[in-house]
């Protein structure tokens, strides 16, 4: 089963820049069947309430269930993979 991740960020912030850079490093550590969508809450603020986003940056494993969330610093790739419950984490 393919894994789907969503990264919730607000563009134009330092956290946005760091998160996008960390996401690129994370992509190389993940299996090829993982898809990642970046959602800019600055452009679509209604999504934050609809999807219960309490802080950014937030990386969410949408599928497979159960949903898992990692909030904040995404630069520690091993920790993010572990937090999302993906193989290869520590």
N, C-alpha and C positions, 0 to 999 in steps of 0.2 A: 504494500500500500504506500502510495506517495505521501510525502510530508509537505504540509503547507504552513508557511510562516508569514506573519504580518509584522512589519516594523512600523510603529506609530511614533511620529516625530513632528516637530514644528520647525519648518524651514527658516533659515536666516539666523539661527542660533548657533553658538559654539557646540552645544550638545548635538545638534543636527550634523554638523561637519564630522565630529568624532564618531557618531553612530554610523554614518554612511561609510566612513573609512573602515570601521570595525566590521561592518557587514561584508565588505569585500574580502577581508581576511577570513571571516567565518565561512563564506561561500566555498573557499578552497578546502576547508576541513570537513565539509558536509558531502554526503552522497549526491550523485548527479540528479536523482529524482526529487530533490527538495526544491520547491518553488517558494520564492520570497516576494511579497508585495510590500511596497513602501507607501504608507498612508500619511499624507501631510495634513495634520489637524489644524494648521494655520489656514489652510485653504478650505477645509471641510470640517469646521468645528462641531457640527451636528453629529458626526460619527463618534466623537469622544463620549457623548452621553449615551448614544444608542448602543455602543459596544463596551460601555463601562470602563473607559480608559481613565485612570486616576492620576497618571504621571507619565511624563515622557523623558527620555526615550523608553519605549516598551516594546519588547520583542515577544510575540505570542505564537505558540504552536497551536494552530487552529485545528489541524488534523494530522494524524489520527487522534481520536479522543484518548484521554481526557485533555482538555485545554490546559496548557502550562504557560506561565508568564515569567519573563525576566525583565526587571525594571532597573534603569540606571546605566551604569558603565557596562559596555558590551565589549571592552577591549581584551578581556581575559577569555579567549576562545574556548579553552577547556571548561571553564566554569559555566559559560553560556550553554555549551553543548550539554553539560551535565544538568543544568537547571531546566533545560527544555526536555530532558529525558531522551536525548538522541544518542545513538550508539557512538562509542569512541570517547565519551566523557570520562571524567575521573571518578 
